[in-house]
Amino acid sequence: MAIVRNDSLTRVVMLLCFGTAILSLAVHWRMTTMTPRTQLKTAGGNVLSGQAWAAEKPGQVTQEKRHNAIAYHISSLLSGQGSAQQKSSQNLASENNQLIVDLSDRRVYVQRGDLVIASYPIAVGKKGWETPTGSFQVMYRQLNPIWRHPITGKIFSSGADSPLGDRWIGFWSDGRNQIGFHGTPDEEVIGSAISHGCLRMRNPDVRLLYNQVSLGTPVEVRQ
């Protein structure tokens, strides 16, 4: 009887092993015959995995490309919305800024509330052409401005060698002439009193300042 029981136990173990092997083969077959769309999900969105599977299944290439195109289009739309939201946030941040110009220090400070978030060196108006002091606000913002010399009337076109650089931020005007922040190709003059009232800045600095202000940003010019 002991021998019979051992033979029965052996058969049960063999049946279990055989069943496990069959189940493993079935699972493997199922995974290798999954649709490209399911395989993309299990790959965590890996597009390369989906493209390799499509190459093995020529009849499904068109459908897979269509899915990828739709996904790319949706991604582009979401990216565009994100950019718009980011620009909106930047505009809102710039509206909360104010500029403090210290003519003695030859610097402009970007202030948000009581916190100074940036400062840049500037060149100021020379004797007889002093930069006006007082409370103003940004009136003009312009990319690649064209400049007319206040004395000779000569017109300088925009470009790398323009006396205004590639950004203009105006905060004062008498109806004919304007005063504001602008770039300059002559960075060695920064920190001196050399302009006709305007505040000259290094081109990289004025580009940053341009993005930190909006129309109506307060400008306080102090001696």
TORKOL-4160 file (C-alpha; in steps of 0.2 Angstrom, whole numbers, padded with zeros to 4 digits, m for minus):
223
<pt num="1" X="0000" Y="0000" Z="0000"/>
<pt num="2" X="0014" Y="0012" Z="0003"/>
<pt num="3" X="0021" Y="0009" Z="m0014"/>
<pt num="4" X="0004" Y="0013" Z="m0022"/>
<pt num="5" X="0002" Y="0029" Z="m0012"/>
<pt num="6" X="0020" Y="0035" Z="m0017"/>
<pt num="7" X="0015" Y="0031" Z="m0036"/>
<pt num="8" X="m0001" Y="0042" Z="m0034"/>
<pt num="9" X="0009" Y="0056" Z="m0026"/>
<pt num="10" X="0021" Y="0056" Z="m0040"/>
<pt num="11" X="0007" Y="0057" Z="m0053"/>
<pt num="12" X="0000" Y="0072" Z="m0044"/>
<pt num="13" X="0016" Y="0081" Z="m0043"/>
<pt num="14" X="0019" Y="0077" Z="m0062"/>
<pt num="15" X="0002" Y="0083" Z="m0066"/>
<pt num="16" X="0005" Y="0099" Z="m0057"/>
<pt num="17" X="0022" Y="0102" Z="m0065"/>
<pt num="18" X="0014" Y="0099" Z="m0082"/>
<pt num="19" X="0000" Y="0111" Z="m0079"/>
<pt num="20" X="0012" Y="0124" Z="m0073"/>
<pt num="21" X="0022" Y="0122" Z="m0089"/>
<pt num="22" X="0006" Y="0124" Z="m0100"/>
<pt num="23" X="0000" Y="0139" Z="m0090"/>
<pt num="24" X="0018" Y="0147" Z="m0093"/>
<pt num="25" X="0017" Y="0144" Z="m0111"/>
<pt num="26" X="0000" Y="0151" Z="m0113"/>
<pt num="27" X="0005" Y="0167" Z="m0104"/>
<pt num="28" X="0020" Y="0169" Z="m0115"/>
<pt num="29" X="0010" Y="0166" Z="m0131"/>
<pt num="30" X="m0003" Y="0179" Z="m0125"/>
<pt num="31" X="0011" Y="0192" Z="m0121"/>
<pt num="32" X="0019" Y="0190" Z="m0138"/>
<pt num="33" X="0002" Y="0192" Z="m0147"/>
<pt num="34" X="m0003" Y="0208" Z="m0139"/>
<pt num="35" X="m0009" Y="0222" Z="m0150"/>
<pt num="36" X="0003" Y="0237" Z="m0152"/>
<pt num="37" X="m0008" Y="0248" Z="m0143"/>
<pt num="38" X="m0008" Y="0237" Z="m0127"/>
<pt num="39" X="0011" Y="0235" Z="m0129"/>
<pt num="40" X="0013" Y="0253" Z="m0129"/>
<pt num="41" X="0004" Y="0255" Z="m0112"/>
<pt num="42" X="0014" Y="0241" Z="m0104"/>
<pt num="43" X="0030" Y="0249" Z="m0110"/>
<pt num="44" X="0026" Y="0265" Z="m0101"/>
<pt num="45" X="0023" Y="0275" Z="m0117"/>
<pt num="46" X="0039" Y="0270" Z="m0125"/>
<pt num="47" X="0036" Y="0275" Z="m0143"/>
<pt num="48" X="0051" Y="0265" Z="m0149"/>
<pt num="49" X="0043" Y="0249" Z="m0143"/>
<pt num="50" X="0027" Y="0252" Z="m0153"/>
<pt num="51" X="0037" Y="0256" Z="m0169"/>
<pt num="52" X="0047" Y="0240" Z="m0168"/>
<pt num="53" X="0031" Y="0230" Z="m0166"/>
<pt num="54" X="0023" Y="0239" Z="m0180"/>
<pt num="55" X="0038" Y="0234" Z="m0191"/>
<pt num="56" X="0034" Y="0215" Z="m0187"/>
<pt num="57" X="0016" Y="0218" Z="m0192"/>
<pt num="58" X="0015" Y="0227" Z="m0208"/>
<pt num="59" X="m0004" Y="0227" Z="m0209"/>
<pt num="60" X="m0004" Y="0237" Z="m0193"/>
<pt num="61" X="0009" Y="0251" Z="m0197"/>
<pt num="62" X="m0004" Y="0263" Z="m0204"/>
<pt num="63" X="m0015" Y="0262" Z="m0189"/>
<pt num="64" X="0000" Y="0263" Z="m0177"/>
<pt num="65" X="0006" Y="0279" Z="m0186"/>
<pt num="66" X="m0011" Y="0286" Z="m0185"/>
<pt num="67" X="m0011" Y="0283" Z="m0166"/>
<pt num="68" X="0006" Y="0291" Z="m0164"/>
<pt num="69" X="0001" Y="0306" Z="m0175"/>
<pt num="70" X="m0015" Y="0309" Z="m0164"/>
<pt num="71" X="m0005" Y="0307" Z="m0148"/>
<pt num="72" X="0008" Y="0320" Z="m0155"/>
<pt num="73" X="m0005" Y="0332" Z="m0160"/>
<pt num="74" X="m0013" Y="0331" Z="m0143"/>
<pt num="75" X="0004" Y="0333" Z="m0135"/>
<pt num="76" X="0007" Y="0349" Z="m0146"/>
<pt num="77" X="m0009" Y="0357" Z="m0141"/>
<pt num="78" X="m0006" Y="0354" Z="m0122"/>
<pt num="79" X="0012" Y="0361" Z="m0124"/>
<pt num="80" X="0005" Y="0376" Z="m0132"/>
<pt num="81" X="m0008" Y="0378" Z="m0118"/>
<pt num="82" X="0007" Y="0377" Z="m0106"/>
<pt num="83" X="0017" Y="0390" Z="m0115"/>
<pt num="84" X="0002" Y="0402" Z="m0115"/>
<pt num="85" X="m0001" Y="0399" Z="m0096"/>
<pt num="86" X="0018" Y="0402" Z="m0093"/>
<pt num="87" X="0017" Y="0418" Z="m0103"/>
<pt num="88" X="0002" Y="0423" Z="m0093"/>
<pt num="89" X="0011" Y="0420" Z="m0077"/>
<pt num="90" X="0026" Y="0430" Z="m0083"/>
<pt num="91" X="0015" Y="0445" Z="m0087"/>
<pt num="92" X="0006" Y="0444" Z="m0070"/>
<pt num="93" X="0023" Y="0443" Z="m0062"/>
<pt num="94" X="0029" Y="0458" Z="m0072"/>
<pt num="95" X="0014" Y="0468" Z="m0067"/>
<pt num="96" X="0018" Y="0466" Z="m0049"/>
<pt num="97" X="0036" Y="0473" Z="m0051"/>
<pt num="98" X="0043" Y="0491" Z="m0049"/>
<pt num="99" X="0059" Y="0499" Z="m0055"/>
<pt num="100" X="0070" Y="0509" Z="m0043"/>
<pt num="101" X="0084" Y="0519" Z="m0052"/>
<pt num="102" X="0098" Y="0525" Z="m0041"/>
<pt num="103" X="0107" Y="0538" Z="m0051"/>
<pt num="104" X="0121" Y="0539" Z="m0038"/>
<pt num="105" X="0124" Y="0520" Z="m0038"/>
<pt num="106" X="0121" Y="0520" Z="m0057"/>
<pt num="107" X="0110" Y="0505" Z="m0055"/>
<pt num="108" X="0092" Y="0500" Z="m0058"/>
<pt num="109" X="0084" Y="0488" Z="m0046"/>
<pt num="110" X="0069" Y="0477" Z="m0050"/>
<pt num="111" X="0058" Y="0476" Z="m0034"/>
<pt num="112" X="0043" Y="0465" Z="m0030"/>
<pt num="113" X="0035" Y="0471" Z="m0014"/>
<pt num="114" X="0049" Y="0474" Z="m0002"/>
<pt num="115" X="0060" Y="0461" Z="m0011"/>
<pt num="116" X="0074" Y="0466" Z="m0024"/>
<pt num="117" X="0073" Y="0452" Z="m0036"/>
<pt num="118" X="0087" Y="0459" Z="m0049"/>
<pt num="119" X="0098" Y="0474" Z="m0051"/>
<pt num="120" X="0108" Y="0480" Z="m0066"/>
<pt num="121" X="0122" Y="0493" Z="m0069"/>
<pt num="122" X="0117" Y="0508" Z="m0080"/>
<pt num="123" X="0124" Y="0523" Z="m0088"/>
<pt num="124" X="0115" Y="0539" Z="m0085"/>
<pt num="125" X="0113" Y="0557" Z="m0092"/>
<pt num="126" X="0128" Y="0568" Z="m0094"/>
<pt num="127" X="0129" Y="0586" Z="m0087"/>
<pt num="128" X="0116" Y="0596" Z="m0096"/>
<pt num="129" X="0106" Y="0581" Z="m0101"/>
<pt num="130" X="0103" Y="0574" Z="m0084"/>
<pt num="131" X="0091" Y="0560" Z="m0082"/>
<pt num="132" X="0075" Y="0567" Z="m0074"/>
<pt num="133" X="0070" Y="0562" Z="m0057"/>
<pt num="134" X="0053" Y="0558" Z="m0050"/>
<pt num="135" X="0039" Y="0545" Z="m0051"/>
<pt num="136" X="0035" Y="0538" Z="m0069"/>
<pt num="137" X="0029" Y="0522" Z="m0077"/>
<pt num="138" X="0033" Y="0512" Z="m0092"/>
<pt num="139" X="0025" Y="0520" Z="m0107"/>
<pt num="140" X="0033" Y="0511" Z="m0121"/>
<pt num="141" X="0041" Y="0493" Z="m0125"/>
<pt num="142" X="0048" Y="0490" Z="m0141"/>
<pt num="143" X="0059" Y="0477" Z="m0149"/>
<pt num="144" X="0073" Y="0482" Z="m0162"/>
<pt num="145" X="0070" Y="0501" Z="m0160"/>
<pt num="146" X="0075" Y="0514" Z="m0173"/>
<pt num="147" X="0083" Y="0530" Z="m0165"/>
<pt num="148" X="0083" Y="0548" Z="m0170"/>
<pt num="149" X="0098" Y="0558" Z="m0164"/>
<pt num="150" X="0090" Y="0572" Z="m0153"/>
<pt num="151" X="0103" Y="0585" Z="m0160"/>
<pt num="152" X="0107" Y="0581" Z="m0177"/>
<pt num="153" X="0091" Y="0572" Z="m0181"/>
<pt num="154" X="0100" Y="0557" Z="m0190"/>
<pt num="155" X="0091" Y="0541" Z="m0190"/>
<pt num="156" X="0099" Y="0525" Z="m0184"/>
<pt num="157" X="0091" Y="0509" Z="m0190"/>
<pt num="158" X="0089" Y="0494" Z="m0179"/>
<pt num="159" X="0102" Y="0481" Z="m0178"/>
<pt num="160" X="0117" Y="0474" Z="m0169"/>
<pt num="161" X="0126" Y="0491" Z="m0170"/>
<pt num="162" X="0111" Y="0502" Z="m0166"/>
<pt num="163" X="0114" Y="0515" Z="m0152"/>
<pt num="164" X="0098" Y="0508" Z="m0143"/>
<pt num="165" X="0103" Y="0490" Z="m0144"/>
<pt num="166" X="0088" Y="0478" Z="m0147"/>
<pt num="167" X="0076" Y="0483" Z="m0133"/>
<pt num="168" X="0068" Y="0500" Z="m0128"/>
<pt num="169" X="0058" Y="0503" Z="m0112"/>
<pt num="170" X="0052" Y="0521" Z="m0112"/>
<pt num="171" X="0045" Y="0530" Z="m0096"/>
<pt num="172" X="0046" Y="0549" Z="m0100"/>
<pt num="173" X="0041" Y="0559" Z="m0114"/>
<pt num="174" X="0038" Y="0578" Z="m0118"/>
<pt num="175" X="0028" Y="0574" Z="m0133"/>
<pt num="176" X="0043" Y="0574" Z="m0145"/>
<pt num="177" X="0058" Y="0566" Z="m0136"/>
<pt num="178" X="0058" Y="0551" Z="m0125"/>
<pt num="179" X="0069" Y="0544" Z="m0111"/>
<pt num="180" X="0070" Y="0526" Z="m0106"/>
<pt num="181" X="0081" Y="0511" Z="m0104"/>
<pt num="182" X="0090" Y="0503" Z="m0119"/>
<pt num="183" X="0104" Y="0493" Z="m0124"/>
<pt num="184" X="0121" Y="0498" Z="m0131"/>
<pt num="185" X="0135" Y="0491" Z="m0141"/>
<pt num="186" X="0147" Y="0501" Z="m0131"/>
<pt num="187" X="0147" Y="0491" Z="m0114"/>
<pt num="188" X="0162" Y="0500" Z="m0108"/>
<pt num="189" X="0152" Y="0516" Z="m0105"/>
<pt num="190" X="0141" Y="0507" Z="m0092"/>
<pt num="191" X="0143" Y="0515" Z="m0075"/>
<pt num="192" X="0146" Y="0533" Z="m0082"/>
<pt num="193" X="0137" Y="0549" Z="m0085"/>
<pt num="194" X="0137" Y="0549" Z="m0104"/>
<pt num="195" X="0119" Y="0548" Z="m0112"/>
<pt num="196" X="0107" Y="0561" Z="m0117"/>
<pt num="197" X="0096" Y="0557" Z="m0102"/>
<pt num="198" X="0092" Y="0539" Z="m0106"/>
<pt num="199" X="0098" Y="0524" Z="m0096"/>
<pt num="200" X="0110" Y="0513" Z="m0106"/>
<pt num="201" X="0112" Y="0495" Z="m0101"/>
<pt num="202" X="0122" Y="0480" Z="m0108"/>
<pt num="203" X="0111" Y="0471" Z="m0121"/>
<pt num="204" X="0109" Y="0455" Z="m0111"/>
<pt num="205" X="0104" Y="0465" Z="m0096"/>
<pt num="206" X="0091" Y="0475" Z="m0105"/>
<pt num="207" X="0083" Y="0459" Z="m0112"/>
<pt num="208" X="0081" Y="0452" Z="m0095"/>
<pt num="209" X="0073" Y="0469" Z="m0089"/>
<pt num="210" X="0062" Y="0469" Z="m0104"/>
<pt num="211" X="0054" Y="0453" Z="m0098"/>
<pt num="212" X="0052" Y="0460" Z="m0080"/>
<pt num="213" X="0041" Y="0475" Z="m0084"/>
<pt num="214" X="0025" Y="0478" Z="m0093"/>
<pt num="215" X="0016" Y="0494" Z="m0098"/>
<pt num="216" X="0012" Y="0503" Z="m0082"/>
<pt num="217" X="0026" Y="0497" Z="m0072"/>
<pt num="218" X="0031" Y="0510" Z="m0059"/>
<pt num="219" X="0048" Y="0518" Z="m0062"/>
<pt num="220" X="0055" Y="0528" Z="m0047"/>
<pt num="221" X="0071" Y="0538" Z="m0052"/>
<pt num="222" X="0081" Y="0545" Z="m0037"/>
<pt num="223" X="0097" Y="0555" Z="m0036"/>
